[in-house]
Amino acid sequence: MKKIYSCLVAIFLMGLILIPLDKVTAGNKDRSGQAGASELLINPWARSSGWGSVGTANTQGLEAIFTNVAGTGFTKGTEIIFSYTNWLSGSGVNLMAFGLSQKLGQNGGVLTAAVMSMSFGDIDITTVSSPEPIQGTFSPNYMNINLSYAKAFSNSIYGGITVKLITETISDASATAIALDAGIQYVTGEKEQIKFGIALKNVGAPMRFTGDGLSFRGVIPGHGNDNDQFTVEQRSAKYELPATLRIGASYDFLIGEMHRITLAGNFTSNSFTKDQFTLGLEYALKYYLQLRAGYTYQNGIFETDLSERGTVFTGPSAGFTVSVPFNKEKETGIAIDYSFRATNPFQGTHSVGIKLNF
């Protein structure tokens, strides 16, 4: 009877998350393109991205720094992750991510540091007066540096906060900002199989580009003397950060001692783009193997016209994890993660990660 009740609870929770009620409206599409720093919306981690970043309620460990920072509070010792992402395969854009999560004593919480770097390759330098690419190249770079702290406030409630430094640079201009993330996870059920989560992300002051690229030298009209030259610095327009609100729930179906099936749902409210609903499913064979898949829906996702769809992603995502435990009781070991996110155009987004627990 308890199992039937638990299943009904899980289905009810998924319904609350995934069914668009009358009061839930889509994100403001009229503001699309008005925000900057859109790299903050990219999940660079291979494990959690394999089912559409659905784990606001149940992602635990270092990777929760993206989905819901409260989940980093579940780190049991030291966790290190290296991740590489071939973003929109064929575009030449790559992401590198590194993170370290460390538990601070028995009741001291968990401290996490993570860095994501996004490179675009070499781009030819052209100007209005010299449109031919004969002046060399430049390499834009985006980088996010995250520092998080999370703590278990009880056996059921975990909370955390992230301070992130955002930098965007080209050869002669750059922009910098500081943003905050915060989140809570709640765990309940006889075997802690029911989880809820809520996270607020990318809250910060607007960004603005500055640098030599926004200045030019002029001459006072009527004067030809070099001493009469002056430098004019232009002000670039400010742009806001892509603030988001994530609400999620999950349920673990435990089958004996070896098998687990997790059903998870997530609603993401985007300030500047369409809202998203994600459903994910993960199968786990103890510590050794996890298979996962997800689907992300937003208004217009089935449109073939990219301008109507509003995103290059078409919805499906999938991934797997293979783990080799060193100590099963302490849950230490090494794991290889892979994920794929379908896109149109381009040939999808591929991520590979290595995770160490000790």
C-alpha positions as CSV (number, residue, x, y, z in Angstrom):
1,M,0.0,0.0,0.0
2,K,2.9,2.3,0.8
3,K,4.4,1.7,-2.6
4,I,1.1,2.6,-4.3
5,Y,0.8,5.8,-2.2
6,S,4.4,6.7,-3.1
7,C,3.7,6.2,-6.8
8,L,0.6,8.4,-6.6
9,V,2.6,11.1,-4.9
10,A,5.3,11.0,-7.5
11,I,2.8,11.3,-10.4
12,F,1.1,14.2,-8.6
13,L,4.4,16.0,-8.2
14,M,5.3,15.6,-11.8
15,G,1.9,16.9,-12.8
16,L,2.4,20.0,-10.8
17,I,5.7,20.7,-12.4
18,L,5.0,19.7,-16.0
19,I,1.4,20.7,-16.8
20,P,1.2,24.4,-17.8
21,L,-1.5,25.8,-15.6
22,D,-3.5,28.9,-16.6
23,K,-1.4,31.0,-14.3
24,V,1.9,29.9,-15.7
25,T,2.7,32.0,-18.7
26,A,5.6,31.7,-21.2
27,G,8.7,33.9,-20.8
28,N,8.7,37.3,-22.3
29,K,9.7,36.6,-25.9
30,D,9.5,40.3,-26.7
31,R,12.6,40.8,-24.5
32,S,14.6,38.1,-26.3
33,G,18.0,39.4,-27.3
34,Q,18.0,42.2,-24.7
35,A,20.0,40.2,-22.1
36,G,23.7,39.4,-22.3
37,A,26.0,36.9,-20.7
38,S,23.9,34.1,-22.2
39,E,26.7,31.7,-21.4
40,L,25.3,31.6,-17.9
41,L,22.4,29.5,-19.3
42,I,24.8,26.8,-20.6
43,N,25.3,23.7,-18.4
44,P,29.0,22.7,-18.9
45,W,28.7,19.5,-16.9
46,A,28.3,16.2,-18.8
47,R,26.3,14.2,-16.2
48,S,23.5,16.7,-15.4
49,S,23.2,17.9,-19.0
50,G,22.4,14.4,-20.1
51,W,18.8,14.6,-19.0
52,G,18.2,18.3,-19.8
53,S,19.5,19.8,-16.5
54,V,16.3,18.6,-15.0
55,G,17.8,17.9,-11.5
56,T,16.9,21.1,-9.6
57,A,15.5,18.8,-6.9
58,N,17.9,15.9,-6.9
59,T,21.3,16.7,-8.4
60,Q,23.9,16.1,-5.7
61,G,27.6,17.0,-5.5
62,L,29.6,19.5,-7.5
63,E,27.5,19.5,-10.7
64,A,24.6,21.0,-8.6
65,I,26.4,24.3,-8.8
66,F,24.6,24.8,-12.1
67,T,21.2,23.2,-11.5
68,N,20.7,24.1,-7.8
69,V,23.7,25.1,-5.6
70,A,21.9,23.5,-2.5
71,G,22.8,20.1,-4.0
72,T,26.5,20.7,-3.5
73,G,25.8,20.3,0.3
74,F,25.5,16.5,-0.3
75,T,29.3,16.2,-1.0
76,K,30.7,13.6,1.4
77,G,34.4,14.3,1.0
78,T,36.3,15.8,-1.9
79,E,35.0,15.9,-5.4
80,I,36.8,17.0,-8.6
81,I,35.4,17.2,-12.1
82,F,37.0,18.0,-15.5
83,S,34.5,18.6,-18.3
84,Y,34.9,19.4,-22.1
85,T,32.0,20.4,-24.3
86,N,31.9,20.7,-28.1
87,W,29.2,23.3,-28.2
88,L,27.0,23.2,-31.3
89,S,29.3,20.8,-33.1
90,G,30.6,22.4,-36.3
91,S,30.5,26.0,-34.9
92,G,34.1,25.9,-33.5
93,V,32.9,26.9,-30.0
94,N,34.3,24.9,-27.1
95,L,33.8,24.9,-23.3
96,M,36.2,23.8,-20.6
97,A,35.0,23.4,-17.0
98,F,36.8,22.5,-13.8
99,G,35.4,22.2,-10.3
100,L,36.4,21.3,-6.8
101,S,34.0,20.6,-4.0
102,Q,35.2,20.0,-0.4
103,K,33.3,19.1,2.7
104,L,34.4,21.2,5.7
105,G,34.3,18.9,8.7
106,Q,31.3,17.1,10.1
107,N,28.9,20.0,10.3
108,G,30.9,22.7,8.5
109,G,29.1,22.7,5.2
110,V,30.6,22.3,1.7
111,L,32.8,24.8,-0.2
112,T,32.8,24.6,-4.0
113,A,34.9,26.4,-6.6
114,A,34.3,26.1,-10.3
115,V,35.5,27.7,-13.5
116,M,34.0,27.6,-17.0
117,S,35.8,29.0,-20.0
118,M,34.2,29.4,-23.4
119,S,36.4,29.9,-26.5
120,F,35.4,30.8,-30.0
121,G,38.6,30.1,-31.9
122,D,40.5,32.7,-34.0
123,I,38.3,35.3,-35.8
124,D,39.6,37.5,-38.6
125,I,40.0,41.2,-37.9
126,T,38.0,43.3,-40.4
127,T,36.9,46.9,-40.3
128,V,34.7,49.1,-42.4
129,S,37.7,50.6,-44.3
130,S,39.5,47.2,-44.5
131,P,36.9,44.4,-45.0
132,E,39.5,41.9,-46.1
133,P,40.8,39.6,-43.4
134,I,44.5,40.7,-43.7
135,Q,45.0,42.3,-40.3
136,G,45.4,39.2,-38.2
137,T,43.0,37.5,-35.9
138,F,41.6,37.9,-32.4
139,S,40.2,35.3,-29.9
140,P,37.1,36.2,-27.8
141,N,36.8,34.5,-24.4
142,Y,34.1,34.2,-21.8
143,M,34.9,33.0,-18.3
144,N,32.8,32.4,-15.2
145,I,34.4,31.9,-11.8
146,N,32.0,30.5,-9.2
147,L,32.5,30.2,-5.4
148,S,29.7,28.4,-3.5
149,Y,28.9,27.4,0.0
150,A,26.1,25.0,0.9
151,K,25.0,23.4,4.2
152,A,22.6,20.9,5.6
153,F,20.2,22.7,7.9
154,S,18.5,19.5,9.0
155,N,18.2,15.9,7.7
156,S,15.8,17.2,5.1
157,I,16.7,20.7,4.2
158,Y,19.8,21.8,2.3
159,G,20.6,25.4,1.2
160,G,23.4,27.1,-0.7
161,I,24.6,30.3,-2.3
162,T,27.0,31.1,-5.2
163,V,28.9,34.2,-5.9
164,K,30.1,34.3,-9.6
165,L,32.5,36.6,-11.4
166,I,31.5,37.0,-15.1
167,T,34.1,38.2,-17.7
168,E,33.7,38.7,-21.4
169,T,36.7,39.8,-23.4
170,I,37.7,40.5,-27.0
171,S,41.0,42.0,-28.2
172,D,40.2,45.6,-27.2
173,A,37.1,45.6,-25.0
174,S,35.8,43.7,-22.0
175,A,32.9,43.5,-19.6
176,T,32.8,42.3,-16.0
177,A,30.0,41.7,-13.5
178,I,29.2,39.8,-10.3
179,A,26.1,37.7,-9.9
180,L,24.4,35.6,-7.2
181,D,22.7,32.2,-7.2
182,A,20.7,30.7,-4.3
183,G,18.8,27.5,-3.9
184,I,17.1,25.1,-1.5
185,Q,16.5,21.3,-1.7
186,Y,14.1,19.4,0.4
187,V,14.3,15.6,0.9
188,T,11.6,13.4,2.3
189,G,10.1,9.9,2.2
190,E,10.8,6.7,4.0
191,K,13.9,6.1,2.0
192,E,14.5,9.8,1.0
193,Q,13.1,9.0,-2.4
194,I,11.0,12.2,-2.7
195,K,12.8,15.5,-3.5
196,F,11.9,19.1,-4.2
197,G,14.1,22.0,-5.2
198,I,13.9,25.7,-6.1
199,A,16.8,27.9,-7.3
200,L,17.2,31.5,-8.3
201,K,20.1,32.1,-10.7
202,N,22.0,35.0,-12.3
203,V,20.9,37.9,-10.2
204,G,23.2,40.8,-10.5
205,A,23.9,44.3,-11.8
206,P,23.9,45.0,-15.6
207,M,27.1,44.6,-17.6
208,R,28.8,47.1,-20.0
209,F,31.7,46.8,-22.3
210,T,34.6,49.2,-21.9
211,G,38.1,49.5,-23.4
212,D,40.2,51.0,-26.2
213,G,37.9,49.4,-28.8
214,L,35.2,52.0,-27.9
215,S,37.5,55.0,-28.4
216,F,38.9,56.9,-31.5
217,R,41.1,59.8,-32.2
218,G,39.7,63.0,-33.8
219,V,40.9,66.4,-34.8
220,I,39.4,69.7,-33.9
221,P,37.6,71.1,-37.0
222,G,39.6,73.7,-38.8
223,H,42.9,72.6,-37.2
224,G,45.3,70.2,-38.9
225,N,48.0,70.2,-36.2
226,D,48.7,66.9,-34.5
227,N,48.7,68.8,-31.2
228,D,45.0,69.5,-31.7
229,Q,44.0,65.8,-31.8
230,F,41.9,64.4,-29.0
231,T,40.5,61.0,-28.0
232,V,36.8,60.3,-27.8
233,E,35.5,57.4,-25.7
234,Q,32.1,56.1,-26.6
235,R,29.8,54.5,-24.0
236,S,28.4,51.2,-24.8
237,A,24.8,50.3,-23.8
238,K,24.3,48.3,-20.6
239,Y,22.8,44.8,-20.8
240,E,21.1,42.7,-18.1
241,L,22.0,39.3,-16.9
242,P,19.6,36.4,-17.9
243,A,18.0,35.8,-14.5
244,T,16.1,32.5,-14.1
245,L,13.9,30.7,-11.6
246,R,14.0,26.9,-11.5
247,I,11.5,24.7,-9.7
248,G,11.8,21.0,-9.7
249,A,10.7,17.7,-8.1
250,S,11.9,14.1,-8.4
251,Y,11.0,10.6,-7.2
252,D,13.2,7.5,-6.9
253,F,11.7,4.1,-7.7
254,L,14.0,1.7,-5.7
255,I,14.0,-1.8,-7.1
256,G,15.8,-4.1,-4.7
257,E,19.4,-3.3,-3.7
258,M,20.8,-2.9,-7.2
259,H,18.4,-0.9,-9.3
260,R,17.0,2.7,-9.2
261,I,14.8,4.5,-11.6
262,T,14.4,8.3,-11.1
263,L,11.7,10.4,-12.6
264,A,12.3,14.1,-12.5
265,G,10.5,17.2,-13.7
266,N,11.5,20.9,-13.9
267,F,10.0,24.2,-14.7
268,T,12.4,27.1,-15.7
269,S,11.1,30.6,-15.8
270,N,13.4,32.8,-18.0
271,S,13.3,36.5,-17.8
272,F,14.3,37.1,-21.4
273,T,13.4,34.0,-23.3
274,K,10.6,31.4,-23.4
275,D,9.9,29.4,-20.3
276,Q,10.8,25.7,-20.4
277,F,9.4,22.4,-19.0
278,T,11.7,19.4,-18.7
279,L,11.0,15.8,-18.0
280,G,13.9,13.4,-17.3
281,L,14.3,9.7,-16.6
282,E,17.5,8.0,-15.2
283,Y,18.2,4.3,-14.6
284,A,21.1,3.4,-12.2
285,L,22.7,0.0,-11.7
286,K,24.1,0.6,-8.2
287,Y,27.3,2.6,-8.5
288,Y,28.5,1.2,-11.8
289,L,26.2,2.5,-14.5
290,Q,23.7,5.2,-15.1
291,L,21.6,5.8,-18.2
292,R,19.6,9.0,-18.6
293,A,17.4,10.8,-21.1
294,G,15.4,14.0,-21.0
295,Y,13.1,16.2,-23.1
296,T,12.8,20.0,-22.8
297,Y,9.7,21.7,-24.1
298,Q,9.1,25.3,-24.8
299,N,6.5,27.1,-26.8
300,G,7.3,26.7,-30.5
301,I,9.7,23.8,-30.0
302,F,8.2,21.8,-32.9
303,E,8.5,24.7,-35.4
304,T,11.0,24.1,-38.2
305,D,11.7,27.8,-38.6
306,L,14.5,28.7,-36.1
307,S,13.1,32.2,-35.6
308,E,9.7,30.7,-34.5
309,R,11.3,28.0,-32.4
310,G,13.5,30.5,-30.6
311,T,16.4,28.0,-29.8
312,V,18.7,25.7,-31.8
313,F,17.9,22.9,-29.3
314,T,15.1,20.6,-30.4
315,G,14.3,19.1,-27.0
316,P,15.9,15.6,-26.6
317,S,19.0,14.9,-24.6
318,A,20.7,11.7,-23.4
319,G,23.8,10.5,-21.6
320,F,25.4,7.9,-19.5
321,T,27.9,7.4,-16.6
322,V,30.3,4.5,-16.1
323,S,31.8,4.4,-12.5
324,V,34.6,2.4,-10.9
325,P,34.3,2.5,-7.1
326,F,37.5,2.5,-5.0
327,N,35.6,2.1,-1.7
328,K,31.9,1.4,-1.8
329,E,31.2,2.3,1.8
330,K,32.9,5.7,1.5
331,E,31.5,6.1,-2.1
332,T,34.9,7.0,-3.5
333,G,35.9,6.3,-7.1
334,I,36.2,7.5,-10.6
335,A,33.5,8.1,-13.2
336,I,33.3,8.9,-16.9
337,D,30.3,11.0,-18.0
338,Y,28.9,11.7,-21.5
339,S,25.9,13.7,-22.8
340,F,24.4,14.7,-26.1
341,R,21.9,17.5,-26.7
342,A,20.1,17.5,-30.0
343,T,20.2,20.7,-32.1
344,N,19.0,22.0,-35.5
345,P,21.0,23.4,-37.1
346,F,24.5,22.1,-36.2
347,Q,25.3,18.5,-35.2
348,G,24.3,18.6,-31.6
349,T,26.3,19.4,-28.4
350,H,28.6,16.8,-27.0
351,S,30.0,16.8,-23.4
352,V,32.6,14.5,-21.8
353,G,33.6,14.6,-18.1
354,I,35.8,12.9,-15.6
355,K,34.7,12.8,-12.0
356,L,36.8,11.9,-9.0
357,N,35.5,11.2,-5.5
358,F,37.9,10.6,-2.6
